[in-house]
Amino acid sequence: MSAAPQVRPGAPFSVLPLPDGVEPLVLDVPVGPLTALRSVVPDGVPRRAAALLVPGFTGSREDHRLLLPLLAERGIEAWTYSQRGQADSVAPRGTGAYRRDDFTGDALDVAALVTATAGITPGSLHLLGHSFGGTVAAATAVRDTTPFASLTMLCSGPHGWPGRKDAERDRLLAAAGLVDLWTLDNPALARRLAEDPQASADLDDDTRFHRDRSAATSTDNLLGAIDVLADVHDVTPHLAATGLPALVAHGVDDAAWPQPWQRAMAERLGARYAVIDDAGHLPNIENPAATADLLADFWSTAGGR
């Protein structure tokens, strides 16, 4: 019998420093421990909302580390977590543990835990998904709207397309789980580090972090996520049927998901649509202040259900 869901103190992963006000946590949910980050609203700032942010393909909770404290300053208690198989979260074995329903089940478990811990009522939690995390967030909202006040699709579209990330899939399968994706993408540097482990001390923190995260991330997670990303079924009609207020936003230079698809999705949902300046596919990292302004404004007006 599994232990009751709970939130407990965690630790930073790898070498990237966490900004002030960002707390590492561990969420004990049915699949096992998922690592998380939280920023609570500072004293003297009225709490306007609470939000849960889901990271994307090859990502982790750290993708939102810069955004969380900015949201807290704007009155948003913000949470994010590494999905199953990402970085130092629990990683069940086998691609059968990384289906869409597995990811959405975790999101609902985390949402319930955040709702209880943050002391908010069901239907008051704002849900955001970035890229692959957007496909998870959208499917989660369709599966059960009960915890949520709104849905934000950040650099994420209504459906995938055939052959998406086939090159990554082929390389991962050829490596048979023995070599991670960062190593496959950076063969010369990886070879140098293998020949001279002391050379890792010369790497900048960002490179070391991406290397460490890739090594810790489950190949089964990546293969399962690739299947989800290649799904051609359009989620938009199902999202529209939920009645959730929605925001669709992306960086002005986002090239990972067709921008016309994202704009059309917003129009079909009757959603707010925004383009974030000075950003590509990672506005949460490339322009976190503008992204925080946009999100705080939307979440403050979307309200609860």
N, C-alpha and C positions, 0 to 999 in steps of 0.2 A: 504494500500500500504506500503510495507516494506521499511525501510530506505536504502539508497545506501550503498553498502559494504564499510567498512572503518576499519582502524587500530587505536586503541586508547590505552592509558596506562592501564595496569592491575595491579595486585597485586600477591604476592606469595600465594600459597595454603599450609595450614597446617604449620608444623614447620621446614621443611627442608630448610636450607639456600641456596640461589642461589649463584653460584660462581660469582666472579667479571666479569663484562662484559656480564652477562646474564640478559636480560630485559624482565619482564613479560608484556604481551600484551593481549588485547581482540580483536578478529577479528569478526566484525559484518558481517555475511554472511546470505544468505536466510533462513537457518534453525534457525538462532538466534546467540547469542554470543558464540563463541568458544574461550577458553583461550589458550594462546600461549606463547612461549618463542622465543627470537631472540638474536643472537650474531653477531654484525657487525665486519667487519675487522678493526683492530686497525690502527690508523694513522701510516704511514710509511711502512705498509705491503701492497703489491699489491694485489688487489682483483682478485682472479683467477676464482672464480665460485660462484654460489648461489645454495643452496640445501634446500629441504623440507623433513623432517623426520616424519614418521607416526608411532605412538606407537602401541603396541600390546594388547592382551587380558588382561583384568583387569588393563591395564596400563593408562598412561597419559603423558602429556608433560614433566613431571619431569623425566621420564625414560631417556631422552636425555640431562639432565641438565649438566652433566659432560662433555659430548661430544661437546656441542655447542661452548664453549670458546676455546677448543683445535682446533676445525676446523677453528674458526676465526683467531687464531694465524697462521694458515697455509694458510690463504688467502681465506677461504670459508665463505661467509655470510650464516649462518645457521638458519633455522626456524624449529620449531616443534609446534604441537598443540594437545590438548586433543580432541579426537573424540567426536561426539555427545553422550551424556550419560556417558562420562568418567569424574570422579572427578567433577570440578566446571564448565564444559562446559554445554551448554543448553541440556536438556534431554526431548525430546518429549515423550509423553505417548503412550504405546502400542508397542508390538513387531513388528507390521507392519511398524513402523518408523525406523527399524533397519535392513533393507534388504541390500544386497550387493550394490544395486544401490543407496541407501541412503548414505552409507559410501563413495562410489566413487564420488557421486555428491558433497558432502562436500569437498572432496580432490580437485576436479577441481575448486570449488569456492575459496578455500584457495590458490590454485596455482595461480589463476588469480590475487588475491589480493597481494600475495607475489611478483609476476612478476611486477605488477604496482608499488608497494612500493619500491622494491629494484632497480627499474630502469633498468631492464634487458629486453631483447627482448624475445618474445614468442619462445619457443624451446630451451631456455638456462637454464632452471631450472632442476636441478638434483633431482630425486625422490628416496627416500629410505623408505622401509617399514620393520619394525621389527616384526617377527612372524605373528600374526594375521594382523598386519599392513602391512606385506608383501602381504597377500592375497588381501588386499584393494588396495595397490599400484599397484600390477600386474593388477588387474581388472580395475583400473583407467587408466593405460597406454593403455590397450586394448580398453577401451571406447573412449579415445581421447588422441593421442600422442602430440597434438599441443603445450602444454606448456613445454614439457619435452625434455631434452638433453640425459638422460640416466635413467636406472632403476637399483636400488640395492635391492636385496633380502637378508636381514640379518636374519639368523636363521629362514628361511621360505622356504616352499617347494612348489611343483607344484600342489598339490591337498591334500585334506583331506582324511579321511577314516571313514567308518561307525562306529557309536558308540562313536566317539571321544567326550570326556568330558561329557558322559552321566551321570556320577556320579554327576558332578557339576550341570547339568541340573535338575536331580531328586531332589537334595537337595534344589535348588532354588525354584522349583515348590512347593515342600512340605512346604517351608517357606512362600509361597504366597506373596512374596515381603516385608514381615515384618522383615526379618532378613537378613543381608548382608553376603557376602561370607567369609569375614575375621572372623566374629563372628562364622560362621558355622565351619570354619577351626580351630578356637582357642577357643573351648567352655569353658575350665577351666579358662583361662585368662579373657575371656569376662564376665564370671559369677563373677569373683572376682572384675572386674572393675565396674560391675553393682551394686554389693553389697557395694563397697567402691570407689566412684568416685575419691576420693583423691589419690587413688593408681595410677591413670594415670600419676601423676607427677613423678613416679619412672620409667616410660617407657623410653627407649632410643628414640631418635628422629626418627630413621628409623621405629621402631614399631609403634610409634604414627602416623607417616605419613601414613603407610599402613592401619592402622585402620581407620583413617580419610578419606582416599581416597576410601576405600571400602564402608564406610557408605554413601558417597556422590555419588557413582557410581550407575547408574540405573540398576535394575534387568533386565529390558527390553533390555538394551544394551547387557548384558551378554548373555541372551537367544538368541538374534539375532546373536551375534558373534559366539556362539556355532553352530548355523545352518550353518553359512558361513564356519567355520572350518571343518565341517563334509562333505562338498561338495566333491564328488569323481571325479569331472570333471577336467581333466588336462588342465591347462592354458598355458602350454608351447608352443603348436603350434600357439596359438593366439598371444603370446608374440613374437615369432620368426617372425611372419608376420608383426609386427610393425616396425622392423628394428632398434629398439632402442639398443644402446650399453648397455650391462648388466654386472653386477657383482653379483655373488652369493658367500656369505661368511657366516661363522658360527664359533663359538668357538670350540676348539678342543674337549671339553667335552660336547658339545651340545647334550642333550638327548631328547629334546622336539619334534623335527622333525627328522625323519630318515636321518642320514647323507648321506647314499648312494643315497637317492632321491635327495638331494640338489646337490650333485656332478653330478649326471646324468642330472639334469635339466640344469646345467651350460654347460655340454658337448653338449646337444641338442640345446641349444641357441647359441653355439659358444661364450659363455660368459667367462669373467675372473672368476676364481674360487680361493678362498683363505680360509685358515684355520687360525684362530686367536689363538695364544698361550695364555695360562694362562686365559682361559675364557670358560664358558659353554654356556648357552642359552642367557646370558646378557653381551656380550662383550662390549656393550656401557656403562655398569656400572662396570664390572669386570676388563676390560683392555681398558679403553677409549683412552689412548695414542696410543697404537698399532692400535686400530680401526680408530682413526683419521688419522694416517699416511696412512693407506690403502685407506681410502675414499678420502683423499685429493689427493693422487697420481692418483687414478682412475678418479676422477672428473676433475683433471687438464689435463688429456690426452684424456678423452672422448669428451671434447669440446661441442659445440652447433651444432644444425642442421640447 
